[in-house]
Amino acid sequence: MAVPKKKTSKSKRSMRRATWKRKAEKQAQRALSLGKSILTGRAKGFYYPENSDDEDEDE
């Protein structure tokens, strides 16, 4: 038989949201750091096509 679920408390909901936002903020910081390292040429573990703009101009 179906039983109604209990309501989630405000504190549990806010803890979950805070965790989610903290993860998003950390990922944004990593992306910004990676972008800066690519621009300065210090990126070691990230590979991307450098001459992709040159190929587009030829076509």
Secondary structure, DSSP 8 states (H G I E B T S, - for coil): ---------HHHHHHHHHHHHHHHHHHHHHHHHHHHHHHHT--SS----SSHHHHHHH-
